[in-house]
Amino acid sequence: MPIIKEVLGGVDNSIELAPELTEEEKDILKKKKKAIAELLQRECTGQYKIEVLFSCRRSKTRPTPGALSIWGSGEKLHGGGDTKAYFCPGAWKKVNDCSSVIGFDNVNYGFVLCPNCKRVWKGEEVIGELFGNWPIETWAQKITDYFISLGHNSDVYLKQPRTDIRKAAQLEQDKQHMGVKLAVAREGRVRSIYPLKRIIDDTKNGSDLYGRFCAFLKS
């Protein structure tokens, strides 16, 4: 599976030197996360965004190149931008079978802690985007898998990049542009949004989640 690694700041720091949170700080962080989850639930807004950037040559019948990324929906809470989530590289490195989503709150001092396998990774080892050239049905299955892994708590965005997604991906892999090229592509226009509220409405009577995502990507 094509992937891209991203370099996070502070990778020269030793994890042994990273300060431990006090019990009071841990309690404050836990309460903040709970408050954010409750707010998003009341607004029926996804705590995450699953974004798919498709090539300009999107096809309903042939494989379509694109990139899948996941973001924390922070702008509705503090006025800032989205926060990047990452993918655990355990499965790709054949260390374990983990490819779980790692939220930004698990990134610190240049190191990343996977909440699933509990392994600590260096910042340059984690995966920022998943790249592929797959049929729409495969893209829909990946969205379904990650939507479920995020606790059924995500909006889904389909975007059209301003630059060729395959060229941007290759530049990132060849020269490690720290996400700059992909950031430019991500600024492309939003083709369509499948908000959490509508996903819930569409599936509450038993409609197939995968089928709904297939229809969304083909619309």
C-alpha angles and dihedrals in degrees: 000000000000112000140168129218123216129208115227124200121268100030091146092067118100116238088225088066095052110112119241120238115246119240089252092053091047090052092049091049091049091051092049092051090049091050092050092050092049092049093051091047092053091050091043088231121144116253086216139035122221106203126194119191109198127196118251086253096066111165132192092206107031132052113282123207116230149130131248122207136166128221137183111242096234101145094077090057108040106010094251133111130279119287118233121243123200139209123242109246094208096108095043091049090046090234092122137332096270124125097153126153114262115205122219091251087070092059116092139150092356093306131103127210117205107219091207107048093021091226120144115225132190114250094250092055100062122094120242103183138012113227125196148148100223140146116266089255091060092049089050091051092052091050089049093050094050094041089057093044089053090059096259086290107123142098116221122226127194113198137186111217122224090219131045106279094212092053091048091049092050092050090051093051095043100044106017096234091184092244095304097124093046091047088058090050091048090058089068119116121289107247095191143335128219102198122205093245091058093044089055092047092048095050105033092092094053103276113156112261094210091049091052092052090048090054091047094053092046096047 
